[in-house]
Protein backbone atom coordinates (compact mmCIF):
# COMPACT_ATOMS: atom_id res chain seq x y z
CA UNK A 1 0.00 0.00 0.00
CA UNK A 2 1.32 3.42 -0.98
CA UNK A 3 1.83 6.07 1.70
CA UNK A 4 -0.29 8.46 -0.33
CA UNK A 5 -3.31 6.11 -0.49
CA UNK A 6 -6.53 7.35 1.12
CA UNK A 7 -9.95 5.89 1.81
CA UNK A 8 -12.85 8.20 1.01
CA UNK A 9 -16.61 8.40 1.52
CA UNK A 10 -18.66 10.99 -0.35
CA UNK A 11 -22.44 11.31 -0.13
CA UNK A 12 -24.19 13.45 -2.73
CA UNK A 13 -27.72 14.74 -3.18
CA UNK A 14 -28.75 15.44 -6.76
CA UNK A 15 -31.51 15.45 -9.35
CA UNK A 16 -31.41 13.47 -12.56
CA UNK A 17 -32.89 14.98 -15.67
CA UNK A 18 -36.20 13.33 -16.48
CA UNK A 19 -36.41 11.58 -13.11
CA UNK A 20 -38.76 13.07 -10.49
CA UNK A 21 -37.54 13.73 -6.97
CA UNK A 22 -34.19 14.08 -5.30
CA UNK A 23 -31.62 11.28 -5.21
CA UNK A 24 -29.05 10.62 -2.49
CA UNK A 25 -26.20 8.19 -2.97
CA UNK A 26 -22.82 7.38 -1.41
CA UNK A 27 -19.61 6.48 -3.23
CA UNK A 28 -16.63 4.96 -1.40
CA UNK A 29 -13.21 3.71 -2.37
CA UNK A 30 -9.51 4.32 -2.22
CA UNK A 31 -7.49 6.87 -4.13
CA UNK A 32 -3.83 7.80 -4.43
CA UNK A 33 -3.01 11.48 -4.12
CA UNK A 34 -1.03 12.84 -7.04
CA UNK A 35 2.26 14.61 -6.42
CA UNK A 36 1.56 18.15 -5.17
CA UNK A 37 -2.21 17.54 -4.87
CA UNK A 38 -3.76 19.07 -1.75
CA UNK A 39 -6.96 18.03 0.06
CA UNK A 40 -9.13 20.51 -1.88
CA UNK A 41 -7.88 19.32 -5.26
CA UNK A 42 -8.38 15.69 -4.24
CA UNK A 43 -11.94 16.48 -3.07
CA UNK A 44 -12.70 18.18 -6.40
CA UNK A 45 -11.37 15.15 -8.31
CA UNK A 46 -13.42 12.73 -6.19
CA UNK A 47 -16.54 14.91 -6.51
CA UNK A 48 -16.20 14.96 -10.31
CA UNK A 49 -15.68 11.18 -10.43
CA UNK A 50 -18.64 10.52 -8.12
CA UNK A 51 -20.92 12.78 -10.17
CA UNK A 52 -19.89 10.95 -13.35
CA UNK A 53 -20.49 7.55 -11.71
CA UNK A 54 -23.94 8.66 -10.53
CA UNK A 55 -24.74 10.41 -13.83
CA UNK A 56 -25.41 13.66 -11.98
CA UNK A 57 -24.88 17.03 -13.68
CA UNK A 58 -24.98 18.98 -10.44
CA UNK A 59 -24.81 17.81 -6.83
CA UNK A 60 -24.64 18.97 -3.24
CA UNK A 61 -22.15 17.23 -0.96
CA UNK A 62 -23.88 16.01 2.20
CA UNK A 63 -20.86 14.20 3.63
CA UNK A 64 -17.17 13.85 2.77
CA UNK A 65 -14.45 11.98 4.63
CA UNK A 66 -10.87 11.37 3.55
CA UNK A 67 -8.40 9.45 5.74
CA UNK A 68 -5.14 7.57 5.26
CA UNK A 69 -5.92 4.00 4.22
CA UNK A 70 -3.37 2.38 6.56
CA UNK A 71 -4.29 1.36 10.08
PyMOL Python script that loads the backbone (N, CA, C, O; Angstrom):
from pymol import cmd

cmd.read_pdbstr("""\
ATOM      1  N   UNK A   1       0.843  -1.179   0.000  1.00  0.00           N
ATOM      2  CA  UNK A   1       0.000   0.000   0.000  1.00  0.00           C
ATOM      3  C   UNK A   1       0.887   1.242   0.000  1.00  0.00           C
ATOM      4  O   UNK A   1       1.844   1.339   0.769  1.00  0.00           O
ATOM      5  N   UNK A   2       0.560   2.169  -0.859  1.00  0.00           N
ATOM      6  CA  UNK A   2       1.322   3.416  -0.977  1.00  0.00           C
ATOM      7  C   UNK A   2       1.024   4.346   0.195  1.00  0.00           C
ATOM      8  O   UNK A   2      -0.085   4.347   0.731  1.00  0.00           O
ATOM      9  N   UNK A   3       2.007   5.127   0.583  1.00  0.00           N
ATOM     10  CA  UNK A   3       1.833   6.071   1.699  1.00  0.00           C
ATOM     11  C   UNK A   3       0.839   7.172   1.358  1.00  0.00           C
ATOM     12  O   UNK A   3       0.276   7.806   2.251  1.00  0.00           O
ATOM     13  N   UNK A   4       0.625   7.396   0.076  1.00  0.00           N
ATOM     14  CA  UNK A   4      -0.292   8.457  -0.329  1.00  0.00           C
ATOM     15  C   UNK A   4      -1.672   7.908  -0.682  1.00  0.00           C
ATOM     16  O   UNK A   4      -2.440   8.571  -1.378  1.00  0.00           O
ATOM     17  N   UNK A   5      -1.997   6.693  -0.204  1.00  0.00           N
ATOM     18  CA  UNK A   5      -3.312   6.106  -0.490  1.00  0.00           C
ATOM     19  C   UNK A   5      -4.301   6.484   0.609  1.00  0.00           C
ATOM     20  O   UNK A   5      -3.993   6.401   1.798  1.00  0.00           O
ATOM     21  N   UNK A   6      -5.491   6.898   0.189  1.00  0.00           N
ATOM     22  CA  UNK A   6      -6.526   7.349   1.117  1.00  0.00           C
ATOM     23  C   UNK A   6      -7.829   6.603   0.854  1.00  0.00           C
ATOM     24  O   UNK A   6      -8.124   6.205  -0.272  1.00  0.00           O
ATOM     25  N   UNK A   7      -8.598   6.425   1.924  1.00  0.00           N
ATOM     26  CA  UNK A   7      -9.955   5.892   1.808  1.00  0.00           C
ATOM     27  C   UNK A   7     -10.896   7.094   1.868  1.00  0.00           C
ATOM     28  O   UNK A   7     -10.698   8.011   2.666  1.00  0.00           O
ATOM     29  N   UNK A   8     -11.916   7.080   1.019  1.00  0.00           N
ATOM     30  CA  UNK A   8     -12.851   8.202   1.010  1.00  0.00           C
ATOM     31  C   UNK A   8     -14.297   7.712   1.024  1.00  0.00           C
ATOM     32  O   UNK A   8     -14.614   6.609   0.579  1.00  0.00           O
ATOM     33  N   UNK A   9     -15.155   8.575   1.550  1.00  0.00           N
ATOM     34  CA  UNK A   9     -16.606   8.395   1.523  1.00  0.00           C
ATOM     35  C   UNK A   9     -17.177   9.737   1.111  1.00  0.00           C
ATOM     36  O   UNK A   9     -16.859  10.759   1.720  1.00  0.00           O
ATOM     37  N   UNK A  10     -18.017   9.750   0.081  1.00  0.00           N
ATOM     38  CA  UNK A  10     -18.663  10.990  -0.352  1.00  0.00           C
ATOM     39  C   UNK A  10     -20.137  10.693  -0.618  1.00  0.00           C
ATOM     40  O   UNK A  10     -20.479   9.802  -1.396  1.00  0.00           O
ATOM     41  N   UNK A  11     -20.992  11.455   0.044  1.00  0.00           N
ATOM     42  CA  UNK A  11     -22.443  11.307  -0.131  1.00  0.00           C
ATOM     43  C   UNK A  11     -22.961  12.562  -0.823  1.00  0.00           C
ATOM     44  O   UNK A  11     -22.725  13.685  -0.377  1.00  0.00           O
ATOM     45  N   UNK A  12     -23.671  12.342  -1.924  1.00  0.00           N
ATOM     46  CA  UNK A  12     -24.186  13.447  -2.726  1.00  0.00           C
ATOM     47  C   UNK A  12     -25.702  13.416  -2.802  1.00  0.00           C
ATOM     48  O   UNK A  12     -26.322  12.353  -2.759  1.00  0.00           O
ATOM     49  N   UNK A  13     -26.283  14.592  -2.915  1.00  0.00           N
ATOM     50  CA  UNK A  13     -27.718  14.737  -3.183  1.00  0.00           C
ATOM     51  C   UNK A  13     -27.823  15.448  -4.532  1.00  0.00           C
ATOM     52  O   UNK A  13     -27.147  16.447  -4.778  1.00  0.00           O
ATOM     53  N   UNK A  14     -28.687  14.911  -5.404  1.00  0.00           N
ATOM     54  CA  UNK A  14     -28.747  15.439  -6.762  1.00  0.00           C
ATOM     55  C   UNK A  14     -30.080  15.084  -7.410  1.00  0.00           C
ATOM     56  O   UNK A  14     -30.825  14.232  -6.926  1.00  0.00           O
ATOM     57  N   UNK A  15     -30.353  15.757  -8.508  1.00  0.00           N
ATOM     58  CA  UNK A  15     -31.511  15.450  -9.353  1.00  0.00           C
ATOM     59  C   UNK A  15     -30.996  14.923 -10.677  1.00  0.00           C
ATOM     60  O   UNK A  15     -29.967  15.368 -11.187  1.00  0.00           O
ATOM     61  N   UNK A  16     -31.728  13.967 -11.224  1.00  0.00           N
ATOM     62  CA  UNK A  16     -31.405  13.469 -12.561  1.00  0.00           C
ATOM     63  C   UNK A  16     -32.450  13.997 -13.522  1.00  0.00           C
ATOM     64  O   UNK A  16     -33.647  13.983 -13.233  1.00  0.00           O
ATOM     65  N   UNK A  17     -31.984  14.459 -14.660  1.00  0.00           N
ATOM     66  CA  UNK A  17     -32.886  14.985 -15.673  1.00  0.00           C
ATOM     67  C   UNK A  17     -33.879  13.904 -16.095  1.00  0.00           C
ATOM     68  O   UNK A  17     -33.495  12.783 -16.429  1.00  0.00           O
ATOM     69  N   UNK A  18     -35.155  14.263 -16.074  1.00  0.00           N
ATOM     70  CA  UNK A  18     -36.201  13.333 -16.484  1.00  0.00           C
ATOM     71  C   UNK A  18     -36.656  12.386 -15.395  1.00  0.00           C
ATOM     72  O   UNK A  18     -37.573  11.594 -15.610  1.00  0.00           O
ATOM     73  N   UNK A  19     -36.029  12.453 -14.220  1.00  0.00           N
ATOM     74  CA  UNK A  19     -36.411  11.582 -13.108  1.00  0.00           C
ATOM     75  C   UNK A  19     -36.951  12.467 -11.990  1.00  0.00           C
ATOM     76  O   UNK A  19     -36.250  13.367 -11.528  1.00  0.00           O
ATOM     77  N   UNK A  20     -38.191  12.226 -11.545  1.00  0.00           N
ATOM     78  CA  UNK A  20     -38.757  13.070 -10.491  1.00  0.00           C
ATOM     79  C   UNK A  20     -38.080  12.822  -9.139  1.00  0.00           C
ATOM     80  O   UNK A  20     -37.594  11.727  -8.855  1.00  0.00           O
ATOM     81  N   UNK A  21     -38.064  13.864  -8.327  1.00  0.00           N
ATOM     82  CA  UNK A  21     -37.543  13.732  -6.972  1.00  0.00           C
ATOM     83  C   UNK A  21     -36.057  13.998  -6.859  1.00  0.00           C
ATOM     84  O   UNK A  21     -35.372  14.327  -7.827  1.00  0.00           O
ATOM     85  N   UNK A  22     -35.593  13.841  -5.638  1.00  0.00           N
ATOM     86  CA  UNK A  22     -34.187  14.078  -5.304  1.00  0.00           C
ATOM     87  C   UNK A  22     -33.551  12.737  -4.964  1.00  0.00           C
ATOM     88  O   UNK A  22     -34.143  11.924  -4.254  1.00  0.00           O
ATOM     89  N   UNK A  23     -32.360  12.511  -5.466  1.00  0.00           N
ATOM     90  CA  UNK A  23     -31.615  11.279  -5.207  1.00  0.00           C
ATOM     91  C   UNK A  23     -30.501  11.557  -4.215  1.00  0.00           C
ATOM     92  O   UNK A  23     -29.930  12.647  -4.197  1.00  0.00           O
ATOM     93  N   UNK A  24     -30.199  10.572  -3.396  1.00  0.00           N
ATOM     94  CA  UNK A  24     -29.050  10.620  -2.494  1.00  0.00           C
ATOM     95  C   UNK A  24     -28.305   9.315  -2.654  1.00  0.00           C
ATOM     96  O   UNK A  24     -28.912   8.244  -2.642  1.00  0.00           O
ATOM     97  N   UNK A  25     -26.992   9.392  -2.804  1.00  0.00           N
ATOM     98  CA  UNK A  25     -26.197   8.186  -2.969  1.00  0.00           C
ATOM     99  C   UNK A  25     -24.798   8.424  -2.411  1.00  0.00           C
ATOM    100  O   UNK A  25     -24.312   9.554  -2.371  1.00  0.00           O
ATOM    101  N   UNK A  26     -24.159   7.331  -1.981  1.00  0.00           N
ATOM    102  CA  UNK A  26     -22.817   7.384  -1.409  1.00  0.00           C
ATOM    103  C   UNK A  26     -21.861   6.589  -2.277  1.00  0.00           C
ATOM    104  O   UNK A  26     -22.190   5.500  -2.747  1.00  0.00           O
ATOM    105  N   UNK A  27     -20.672   7.143  -2.488  1.00  0.00           N
ATOM    106  CA  UNK A  27     -19.610   6.482  -3.233  1.00  0.00           C
ATOM    107  C   UNK A  27     -18.420   6.357  -2.287  1.00  0.00           C
ATOM    108  O   UNK A  27     -18.068   7.317  -1.601  1.00  0.00           O
ATOM    109  N   UNK A  28     -17.801   5.179  -2.247  1.00  0.00           N
ATOM    110  CA  UNK A  28     -16.630   4.961  -1.399  1.00  0.00           C
ATOM    111  C   UNK A  28     -15.527   4.307  -2.210  1.00  0.00           C
ATOM    112  O   UNK A  28     -15.776   3.748  -3.279  1.00  0.00           O
ATOM    113  N   UNK A  29     -14.319   4.378  -1.703  1.00  0.00           N
ATOM    114  CA  UNK A  29     -13.214   3.712  -2.373  1.00  0.00           C
ATOM    115  C   UNK A  29     -11.886   4.187  -1.837  1.00  0.00           C
ATOM    116  O   UNK A  29     -11.812   4.839  -0.795  1.00  0.00           O
ATOM    117  N   UNK A  30     -10.843   3.852  -2.562  1.00  0.00           N
ATOM    118  CA  UNK A  30      -9.506   4.325  -2.223  1.00  0.00           C
ATOM    119  C   UNK A  30      -8.961   5.106  -3.411  1.00  0.00           C
ATOM    120  O   UNK A  30      -9.344   4.883  -4.559  1.00  0.00           O
ATOM    121  N   UNK A  31      -8.064   6.021  -3.101  1.00  0.00           N
ATOM    122  CA  UNK A  31      -7.485   6.874  -4.133  1.00  0.00           C
ATOM    123  C   UNK A  31      -6.063   7.237  -3.721  1.00  0.00           C
ATOM    124  O   UNK A  31      -5.776   7.412  -2.537  1.00  0.00           O
ATOM    125  N   UNK A  32      -5.196   7.347  -4.685  1.00  0.00           N
ATOM    126  CA  UNK A  32      -3.828   7.801  -4.435  1.00  0.00           C
ATOM    127  C   UNK A  32      -3.734   9.283  -4.786  1.00  0.00           C
ATOM    128  O   UNK A  32      -4.131   9.704  -5.873  1.00  0.00           O
ATOM    129  N   UNK A  33      -3.209  10.052  -3.861  1.00  0.00           N
ATOM    130  CA  UNK A  33      -3.006  11.475  -4.118  1.00  0.00           C
ATOM    131  C   UNK A  33      -1.872  11.630  -5.126  1.00  0.00           C
ATOM    132  O   UNK A  33      -0.859  10.934  -5.060  1.00  0.00           O
ATOM    133  N   UNK A  34      -2.065  12.554  -6.053  1.00  0.00           N
ATOM    134  CA  UNK A  34      -1.028  12.835  -7.037  1.00  0.00           C
ATOM    135  C   UNK A  34      -0.010  13.795  -6.429  1.00  0.00           C
ATOM    136  O   UNK A  34      -0.326  14.549  -5.508  1.00  0.00           O
ATOM    137  N   UNK A  35       1.185  13.760  -6.940  1.00  0.00           N
ATOM    138  CA  UNK A  35       2.261  14.612  -6.415  1.00  0.00           C
ATOM    139  C   UNK A  35       1.817  16.081  -6.433  1.00  0.00           C
ATOM    140  O   UNK A  35       1.404  16.601  -7.470  1.00  0.00           O
ATOM    141  N   UNK A  36       1.908  16.738  -5.278  1.00  0.00           N
ATOM    142  CA  UNK A  36       1.559  18.149  -5.168  1.00  0.00           C
ATOM    143  C   UNK A  36       0.072  18.406  -4.997  1.00  0.00           C
ATOM    144  O   UNK A  36      -0.337  19.560  -4.869  1.00  0.00           O
ATOM    145  N   UNK A  37      -0.751  17.360  -4.991  1.00  0.00           N
ATOM    146  CA  UNK A  37      -2.205  17.536  -4.867  1.00  0.00           C
ATOM    147  C   UNK A  37      -2.560  17.758  -3.399  1.00  0.00           C
ATOM    148  O   UNK A  37      -2.143  16.987  -2.534  1.00  0.00           O
ATOM    149  N   UNK A  38      -3.330  18.811  -3.116  1.00  0.00           N
ATOM    150  CA  UNK A  38      -3.760  19.066  -1.746  1.00  0.00           C
ATOM    151  C   UNK A  38      -5.167  18.498  -1.525  1.00  0.00           C
ATOM    152  O   UNK A  38      -5.782  17.968  -2.451  1.00  0.00           O
ATOM    153  N   UNK A  39      -5.660  18.613  -0.310  1.00  0.00           N
ATOM    154  CA  UNK A  39      -6.956  18.032   0.055  1.00  0.00           C
ATOM    155  C   UNK A  39      -8.093  18.592  -0.810  1.00  0.00           C
ATOM    156  O   UNK A  39      -8.975  17.842  -1.226  1.00  0.00           O
ATOM    157  N   UNK A  40      -8.079  19.891  -1.081  1.00  0.00           N
ATOM    158  CA  UNK A  40      -9.132  20.514  -1.882  1.00  0.00           C
ATOM    159  C   UNK A  40      -9.130  19.971  -3.306  1.00  0.00           C
ATOM    160  O   UNK A  40     -10.190  19.668  -3.854  1.00  0.00           O
ATOM    161  N   UNK A  41      -7.964  19.845  -3.902  1.00  0.00           N
ATOM    162  CA  UNK A  41      -7.876  19.318  -5.264  1.00  0.00           C
ATOM    163  C   UNK A  41      -8.325  17.861  -5.314  1.00  0.00           C
ATOM    164  O   UNK A  41      -8.989  17.446  -6.264  1.00  0.00           O
ATOM    165  N   UNK A  42      -7.965  17.089  -4.298  1.00  0.00           N
ATOM    166  CA  UNK A  42      -8.381  15.689  -4.240  1.00  0.00           C
ATOM    167  C   UNK A  42      -9.897  15.594  -4.072  1.00  0.00           C
ATOM    168  O   UNK A  42     -10.539  14.763  -4.714  1.00  0.00           O
ATOM    169  N   UNK A  43     -10.473  16.437  -3.213  1.00  0.00           N
ATOM    170  CA  UNK A  43     -11.938  16.481  -3.066  1.00  0.00           C
ATOM    171  C   UNK A  43     -12.608  16.803  -4.403  1.00  0.00           C
ATOM    172  O   UNK A  43     -13.580  16.146  -4.777  1.00  0.00           O
ATOM    173  N   UNK A  44     -12.105  17.799  -5.122  1.00  0.00           N
ATOM    174  CA  UNK A  44     -12.699  18.177  -6.398  1.00  0.00           C
ATOM    175  C   UNK A  44     -12.634  17.026  -7.402  1.00  0.00           C
ATOM    176  O   UNK A  44     -13.582  16.801  -8.155  1.00  0.00           O
ATOM    177  N   UNK A  45     -11.515  16.300  -7.412  1.00  0.00           N
ATOM    178  CA  UNK A  45     -11.372  15.151  -8.311  1.00  0.00           C
ATOM    179  C   UNK A  45     -12.361  14.049  -7.938  1.00  0.00           C
ATOM    180  O   UNK A  45     -12.996  13.463  -8.814  1.00  0.00           O
ATOM    181  N   UNK A  46     -12.494  13.767  -6.640  1.00  0.00           N
ATOM    182  CA  UNK A  46     -13.418  12.727  -6.194  1.00  0.00           C
ATOM    183  C   UNK A  46     -14.871  13.132  -6.435  1.00  0.00           C
ATOM    184  O   UNK A  46     -15.696  12.292  -6.795  1.00  0.00           O
ATOM    185  N   UNK A  47     -15.190  14.412  -6.239  1.00  0.00           N
ATOM    186  CA  UNK A  47     -16.536  14.906  -6.511  1.00  0.00           C
ATOM    187  C   UNK A  47     -16.882  14.725  -7.983  1.00  0.00           C
ATOM    188  O   UNK A  47     -17.964  14.241  -8.312  1.00  0.00           O
ATOM    189  N   UNK A  48     -15.973  15.109  -8.866  1.00  0.00           N
ATOM    190  CA  UNK A  48     -16.199  14.961 -10.306  1.00  0.00           C
ATOM    191  C   UNK A  48     -16.406  13.487 -10.673  1.00  0.00           C
ATOM    192  O   UNK A  48     -17.322  13.158 -11.426  1.00  0.00           O
ATOM    193  N   UNK A  49     -15.561  12.608 -10.144  1.00  0.00           N
ATOM    194  CA  UNK A  49     -15.683  11.181 -10.435  1.00  0.00           C
ATOM    195  C   UNK A  49     -16.990  10.603  -9.904  1.00  0.00           C
ATOM    196  O   UNK A  49     -17.632   9.798 -10.579  1.00  0.00           O
ATOM    197  N   UNK A  50     -17.390  11.007  -8.699  1.00  0.00           N
ATOM    198  CA  UNK A  50     -18.639  10.520  -8.118  1.00  0.00           C
ATOM    199  C   UNK A  50     -19.839  10.999  -8.935  1.00  0.00           C
ATOM    200  O   UNK A  50     -20.773  10.234  -9.173  1.00  0.00           O
ATOM    201  N   UNK A  51     -19.813  12.259  -9.362  1.00  0.00           N
ATOM    202  CA  UNK A  51     -20.925  12.775 -10.169  1.00  0.00           C
ATOM    203  C   UNK A  51     -21.017  12.036 -11.496  1.00  0.00           C
ATOM    204  O   UNK A  51     -22.119  11.754 -11.967  1.00  0.00           O
ATOM    205  N   UNK A  52     -19.878  11.717 -12.110  1.00  0.00           N
ATOM    206  CA  UNK A  52     -19.893  10.947 -13.352  1.00  0.00           C
ATOM    207  C   UNK A  52     -20.456   9.551 -13.100  1.00  0.00           C
ATOM    208  O   UNK A  52     -21.278   9.068 -13.878  1.00  0.00           O
ATOM    209  N   UNK A  53     -20.022   8.898 -12.022  1.00  0.00           N
ATOM    210  CA  UNK A  53     -20.490   7.550 -11.707  1.00  0.00           C
ATOM    211  C   UNK A  53     -21.992   7.521 -11.443  1.00  0.00           C
ATOM    212  O   UNK A  53     -22.664   6.543 -11.771  1.00  0.00           O
ATOM    213  N   UNK A  54     -22.518   8.593 -10.853  1.00  0.00           N
ATOM    214  CA  UNK A  54     -23.940   8.665 -10.525  1.00  0.00           C
ATOM    215  C   UNK A  54     -24.760   9.326 -11.626  1.00  0.00           C
ATOM    216  O   UNK A  54     -25.976   9.467 -11.502  1.00  0.00           O
ATOM    217  N   UNK A  55     -24.094   9.731 -12.700  1.00  0.00           N
ATOM    218  CA  UNK A  55     -24.742  10.408 -13.826  1.00  0.00           C
ATOM    219  C   UNK A  55     -25.499  11.653 -13.367  1.00  0.00           C
ATOM    220  O   UNK A  55     -26.633  11.901 -13.775  1.00  0.00           O
ATOM    221  N   UNK A  56     -24.837  12.425 -12.509  1.00  0.00           N
ATOM    222  CA  UNK A  56     -25.415  13.659 -11.983  1.00  0.00           C
ATOM    223  C   UNK A  56     -24.699  14.854 -12.615  1.00  0.00           C
ATOM    224  O   UNK A  56     -23.470  14.893 -12.663  1.00  0.00           O
ATOM    225  N   UNK A  57     -25.468  15.818 -13.095  1.00  0.00           N
ATOM    226  CA  UNK A  57     -24.882  17.028 -13.681  1.00  0.00           C
ATOM    227  C   UNK A  57     -24.490  18.049 -12.624  1.00  0.00           C
ATOM    228  O   UNK A  57     -23.571  18.843 -12.823  1.00  0.00           O
ATOM    229  N   UNK A  58     -25.189  18.020 -11.508  1.00  0.00           N
ATOM    230  CA  UNK A  58     -24.979  18.976 -10.439  1.00  0.00           C
ATOM    231  C   UNK A  58     -25.307  18.258  -9.143  1.00  0.00           C
ATOM    232  O   UNK A  58     -26.244  17.460  -9.109  1.00  0.00           O
ATOM    233  N   UNK A  59     -24.573  18.513  -8.089  1.00  0.00           N
ATOM    234  CA  UNK A  59     -24.814  17.813  -6.835  1.00  0.00           C
ATOM    235  C   UNK A  59     -24.401  18.679  -5.651  1.00  0.00           C
ATOM    236  O   UNK A  59     -23.587  19.596  -5.770  1.00  0.00           O
ATOM    237  N   UNK A  60     -24.989  18.355  -4.514  1.00  0.00           N
ATOM    238  CA  UNK A  60     -24.636  18.966  -3.241  1.00  0.00           C
ATOM    239  C   UNK A  60     -23.979  17.878  -2.399  1.00  0.00           C
ATOM    240  O   UNK A  60     -24.508  16.773  -2.284  1.00  0.00           O
ATOM    241  N   UNK A  61     -22.836  18.187  -1.816  1.00  0.00           N
ATOM    242  CA  UNK A  61     -22.150  17.232  -0.959  1.00  0.00           C
ATOM    243  C   UNK A  61     -22.790  17.268   0.428  1.00  0.00           C
ATOM    244  O   UNK A  61     -22.813  18.306   1.088  1.00  0.00           O
ATOM    245  N   UNK A  62     -23.308  16.118   0.857  1.00  0.00           N
ATOM    246  CA  UNK A  62     -23.881  16.010   2.195  1.00  0.00           C
ATOM    247  C   UNK A  62     -22.836  15.538   3.206  1.00  0.00           C
ATOM    248  O   UNK A  62     -22.890  15.898   4.382  1.00  0.00           O
ATOM    249  N   UNK A  63     -21.886  14.728   2.734  1.00  0.00           N
ATOM    250  CA  UNK A  63     -20.861  14.196   3.625  1.00  0.00           C
ATOM    251  C   UNK A  63     -19.604  13.904   2.809  1.00  0.00           C
ATOM    252  O   UNK A  63     -19.684  13.430   1.676  1.00  0.00           O
ATOM    253  N   UNK A  64     -18.440  14.192   3.399  1.00  0.00           N
ATOM    254  CA  UNK A  64     -17.173  13.851   2.771  1.00  0.00           C
ATOM    255  C   UNK A  64     -16.168  13.505   3.859  1.00  0.00           C
ATOM    256  O   UNK A  64     -16.002  14.256   4.821  1.00  0.00           O
ATOM    257  N   UNK A  65     -15.499  12.367   3.707  1.00  0.00           N
ATOM    258  CA  UNK A  65     -14.446  11.983   4.633  1.00  0.00           C
ATOM    259  C   UNK A  65     -13.280  11.437   3.832  1.00  0.00           C
ATOM    260  O   UNK A  65     -13.471  10.681   2.880  1.00  0.00           O
ATOM    261  N   UNK A  66     -12.085  11.818   4.214  1.00  0.00           N
ATOM    262  CA  UNK A  66     -10.868  11.370   3.548  1.00  0.00           C
ATOM    263  C   UNK A  66      -9.857  11.084   4.658  1.00  0.00           C
ATOM    264  O   UNK A  66      -9.545  11.957   5.467  1.00  0.00           O
ATOM    265  N   UNK A  67      -9.345   9.835   4.684  1.00  0.00           N
ATOM    266  CA  UNK A  67      -8.403   9.446   5.736  1.00  0.00           C
ATOM    267  C   UNK A  67      -7.356   8.517   5.146  1.00  0.00           C
ATOM    268  O   UNK A  67      -7.627   7.814   4.172  1.00  0.00           O
ATOM    269  N   UNK A  68      -6.153   8.507   5.731  1.00  0.00           N
ATOM    270  CA  UNK A  68      -5.144   7.568   5.263  1.00  0.00           C
ATOM    271  C   UNK A  68      -5.701   6.142   5.305  1.00  0.00           C
ATOM    272  O   UNK A  68      -6.438   5.789   6.226  1.00  0.00           O
ATOM    273  N   UNK A  69      -5.355   5.337   4.325  1.00  0.00           N
ATOM    274  CA  UNK A  69      -5.923   4.004   4.220  1.00  0.00           C
ATOM    275  C   UNK A  69      -5.227   2.991   5.124  1.00  0.00           C
ATOM    276  O   UNK A  69      -5.757   1.901   5.338  1.00  0.00           O
ATOM    277  N   UNK A  70      -4.056   3.324   5.657  1.00  0.00           N
ATOM    278  CA  UNK A  70      -3.373   2.375   6.557  1.00  0.00           C
ATOM    279  C   UNK A  70      -3.922   2.484   7.969  1.00  0.00           C
ATOM    280  O   UNK A  70      -4.426   3.528   8.381  1.00  0.00           O
ATOM    281  N   UNK A  71      -3.812   1.388   8.698  1.00  0.00           N
ATOM    282  CA  UNK A  71      -4.295   1.363  10.084  1.00  0.00           C
ATOM    283  C   UNK A  71      -3.131   1.284  11.055  1.00  0.00           C
ATOM    284  O   UNK A  71      -3.340   1.253  12.268  1.00  0.00           O
TER     285      UNK A  71
END
""", "prot")
cmd.dss("prot")
cmd.show_as("cartoon", "prot")
cmd.util.cbc("prot")
cmd.orient("prot")
